[in-house]
Every structure is written in C-alpha cells, then in structure tokens.
Amino acid sequence: MISVFHRECKAFLHSWLFYGVLTVFFAALGLLVLIFHGTYEYSNVEYLMFRLMIVFSLLLPLLTSFSFREERKRGVARFVRALPLSDRDIVLGKYLSLFAMLCGMSLLLLLLPIFLGLWGTVHYASAYMAIFGFFLFGFAMLSINFLFALCFRKHWVALSVSYGLTGVLIALTYISVYLPTALSEIVARISLFGVYAPWIYGITDLRAVGLYLSVGVLFLLLTVFASPRLWKE
C-alpha cells in the first residue's frame, strides 16, 4: 500500500491535471477573497469556505476519474495488479494519495485567516473551525467520488454520476429554503452542503461533523470491501 501511495504521489507531481486543478482551486480562492474582502470588505472566512466547497466538489471528480482512466488506458493497471499486493492495498494506496492532497490543501488554507487578519477583523476560532469543516466535507466527497471512479470503467460515466450527485446536493440546499420548516430541516440535513450552513455563522454543528465522518467512512469501507471485484481493467 505504501509503495502504491508513493507511486501515486510522484505521478501527481508529473501530472498537468493535478497542477491545473490546484491552479483553478487557488485562483478561485483568490477571486473570492478579492470579491468579498477587497470589494465588500467582508472578512468572513466561514462564508468563503462554503463557496470554496462548491469549487472543490466540481474539481475533485476530475482527479478521481482520470486517475483510473489513465491507468486503464495505458495498461498500467495490469502491471500494478501483477505486483505482490492485494487489490485493497492498491486501491487504498491510490485513495491515500488523494487524501494527502486534501490534507495539503487544507493546511495551506490555514494561512487564510492570518492573511485576512492583516486588513480586517477575523474571528480566528470560528475561521479555523470552518476550515476544519471544509476538510471534513472534502473527506466525505473524496470517498464518494473515489468509489464512483472505481465502479465505472468509463471515466465519463463516473464524471456524470459525480456531477449529477453534486448538482442534486447543491439544489437541495437552495430548495430547502422554500419548503415547510419541518421538511426544510430534513432536506438541509441530508445535503452535504446544507448541513454546513451553521458554520457560516460561526456555529460548529456537531451533527454536520457526524454526517461528514459517517459518509466519508461509509463510502471508504464500501470501496475497501468492493475493491477486489471492482479493481479490474
């Protein structure tokens, strides 16, 4: 598993897609900071993280689906499977490389409150909790998208399913506003985006933490148990 992890990390460093995703992600962050902080003088890191979650959820399927696509296309998958490693070790090694990327991005985001604090008032405790919420959201979405990429041999199918689910989750967040109170709360709680709403106002919702962890762990376990059957060329 460790050898596959190292191999995948090195592959990222030579991948134009990886650098493209990072460029778009941090360019979007810079644009959001410019709009809300520079134009409106609004130093709410929590709200920035919510917008950044949408950007991240749109970029993530590219990394997960194309990772498997390139290996299947070039025949590398057959070579990897011939190594003295179990299918679970191979799949977990690939997953951990993407998880390491998420950790790296989240660590860089820790500099954001300090940067914004130079020009305005920032509530550091809630800001860092919001970044922690972004990390948990990323963990849940990574587990979901990784399973989709593993299940579907055609990368465009995995992309379609991933973006379809993301669209539904975003739509549920906005539709819930127009529903009756009881139903609105239920709909908001099943959306990975909607459940983040209290964090925007500086409230760390433990139910959101529980949902993100539960979804992330559930889909990761499904990936681990299904990998011997799904990891095929």
C-alpha positions in Angstrom: 0.0 0.0 0.0 2.8 2.4 0.9 4.6 1.7 -2.4 1.4 2.5 -4.4 1.0 5.7 -2.3 4.5 6.8 -3.1 4.0 6.0 -6.8 0.7 8.0 -7.0 2.2 11.0 -5.2 5.1 11.0 -7.7 2.6 10.7 -10.6 0.8 13.8 -9.2 4.0 15.8 -9.4 4.2 15.0 -13.2 0.5 15.4 -14.0 -0.7 18.5 -15.8 -4.2 17.8 -14.5 -3.0 17.9 -10.9 -1.4 21.3 -11.3 -4.4 22.5 -13.3 -6.8 21.6 -10.5 -4.6 23.3 -7.9 -4.3 26.4 -10.1 -8.1 26.7 -10.6 -8.7 26.0 -6.9 -6.4 28.7 -5.6 -7.4 31.1 -8.4 -11.0 30.7 -7.3 -10.0 31.3 -3.7 -8.1 34.5 -4.7 -11.1 35.7 -6.7 -13.5 35.0 -3.8 -11.2 36.9 -1.4 -11.0 39.8 -3.9 -14.8 39.9 -4.3 -15.8 39.6 -0.7 -12.8 41.1 1.2 -11.4 43.6 -1.4 -14.7 44.8 -2.8 -17.2 44.4 0.0 -14.7 44.4 2.9 -16.3 41.2 4.2 -13.7 39.1 6.1 -15.9 36.1 6.7 -13.7 33.1 6.3 -16.6 30.8 7.1 -18.6 32.0 4.1 -15.5 31.8 1.8 -15.2 28.1 2.8 -18.8 27.4 1.8 -18.1 28.9 -1.6 -14.8 27.0 -1.9 -16.6 23.8 -1.1 -18.6 24.1 -4.3 -15.4 24.8 -6.3 -13.7 21.8 -4.7 -16.6 19.5 -5.4 -16.5 20.4 -9.1 -12.8 19.8 -9.4 -12.5 16.6 -7.4 -14.2 14.2 -9.9 -11.5 15.2 -12.5 -8.7 13.8 -10.3 -10.5 10.7 -9.1 -11.9 9.6 -12.5 -8.9 10.4 -14.6 -6.6 8.7 -12.2 -8.2 5.3 -13.0 -8.7 6.3 -16.7 -5.0 6.8 -17.4 -4.0 3.5 -15.8 -6.7 1.6 -17.7 -5.9 3.4 -20.9 -2.2 2.8 -20.8 -2.4 -0.7 -19.5 -0.7 0.2 -16.2 -3.5 -1.3 -14.2 -2.5 -4.8 -15.4 1.1 -4.2 -14.4 0.1 -2.9 -10.9 -2.2 -5.8 -10.3 0.7 -8.2 -11.1 2.6 -6.8 -8.1 2.7 -8.8 -4.9 0.0 -6.6 -3.4 -3.7 -7.2 -2.7 -6.3 -5.3 -4.6 -7.3 -3.5 -1.4 -3.7 -2.3 -0.8 -3.6 -0.9 -4.4 -6.9 0.9 -4.0 -6.1 2.2 -0.6 -2.7 3.5 -1.8 -4.4 5.4 -4.5 -7.0 6.8 -2.1 -4.4 7.9 0.4 -2.5 9.9 -2.2 -5.7 11.8 -2.9 -6.4 12.2 0.8 -2.8 13.6 1.2 -3.6 16.1 -1.4 -6.7 17.2 0.5 -4.7 17.5 3.7 -2.1 19.6 1.9 -4.8 22.0 0.5 -6.4 22.2 3.9 -3.1 23.1 5.6 -2.5 25.9 3.1 -5.9 27.2 3.8 -4.8 27.7 7.5 -2.9 30.7 6.3 -6.0 32.4 5.0 -7.3 33.8 8.4 -3.8 35.2 9.1 -3.7 36.8 5.7 -7.1 38.4 6.0 -6.4 39.4 9.6 -3.8 41.9 8.3 -6.5 44.0 6.7 -9.6 43.3 8.8 -11.1 41.7 11.8 -11.2 37.9 11.7 -12.7 35.6 14.3 -9.9 33.1 14.3 -11.6 30.3 16.3 -14.6 30.1 14.0 -12.5 30.6 11.0 -10.3 27.7 11.7 -13.3 25.5 12.6 -14.7 26.5 9.2 -11.5 25.2 7.6 -11.8 22.0 9.6 -15.4 21.8 8.3 -14.0 22.1 4.7 -11.6 19.3 5.4 -14.4 17.0 6.7 -16.5 17.9 3.7 -13.6 17.1 1.4 -13.1 13.7 3.1 -16.8 12.8 2.5 -16.8 14.0 -1.1 -13.5 12.2 -1.8 -14.8 8.9 -0.5 -17.9 9.2 -2.6 -16.2 10.2 -5.8 -13.4 7.7 -5.4 -16.0 4.9 -5.2 -17.7 6.1 -8.3 -14.4 6.3 -10.2 -13.7 2.7 -9.1 -17.2 1.4 -10.0 -17.4 2.8 -13.5 -14.8 1.8 -16.1 -15.8 4.7 -18.4 -14.4 7.9 -16.9 -17.2 10.0 -18.5 -19.8 7.8 -16.7 -18.0 8.4 -13.4 -17.9 12.1 -14.1 -21.5 12.3 -15.0 -22.6 10.5 -11.8 -20.3 12.6 -9.6 -21.5 15.9 -11.1 -25.1 14.7 -11.1 -24.9 14.0 -7.4 -23.1 17.3 -6.7 -25.9 19.1 -8.6 -28.6 17.4 -6.6 -26.9 18.2 -3.2 -26.5 21.8 -4.2 -30.1 22.0 -5.4 -31.3 20.5 -2.2 -29.6 23.3 -0.2 -31.4 26.0 -2.1 -34.7 24.2 -2.5 -34.9 23.7 1.3 -35.5 27.4 1.8 -38.9 27.2 0.1 -40.1 24.1 1.8 -42.1 24.0 5.1 -40.0 24.3 8.2 -40.0 20.6 9.2 -39.3 19.4 5.7 -36.8 22.1 5.1 -34.7 21.0 8.1 -34.8 17.4 6.9 -33.7 18.3 3.4 -31.0 20.6 4.6 -29.6 17.8 6.9 -29.2 15.3 4.1 -27.3 17.7 1.9 -23.6 17.8 2.5 -23.7 21.5 1.5 -26.8 22.4 3.5 -25.6 20.9 6.7 -22.6 23.3 6.6 -24.9 26.4 7.0 -24.5 26.9 10.8 -20.7 27.0 10.3 -21.2 30.1 8.1 -22.4 32.0 11.2 -19.6 30.7 13.4 -21.5 27.8 14.9 -19.8 24.4 14.9 -22.6 21.9 14.3 -21.6 18.5 15.7 -24.4 17.0 13.6 -22.5 18.2 10.5 -19.3 16.7 11.8 -21.1 13.4 12.4 -22.6 13.4 8.9 -19.3 14.2 7.2 -17.4 11.5 9.1 -20.2 8.9 8.7 -20.5 9.5 4.9 -16.7 9.5 4.5 -16.1 6.3 6.5 -19.1 4.5 4.9 -18.1 5.1 1.3 -14.4 4.3 2.2 -15.5 1.0 3.7 -17.6 0.2 0.6 -14.6 1.0 -1.5 -12.3 -1.3 0.5 -14.8 -4.2 0.6 -15.7 -3.9 -3.1 -12.2 -3.3 -4.4 -11.3 -7.0 -5.1 -14.3 -7.2 -7.5 -14.2 -3.7 -9.0 -10.5 -3.1 -9.5 -10.3 -4.6 -12.9 -9.0 -3.3 -16.2 
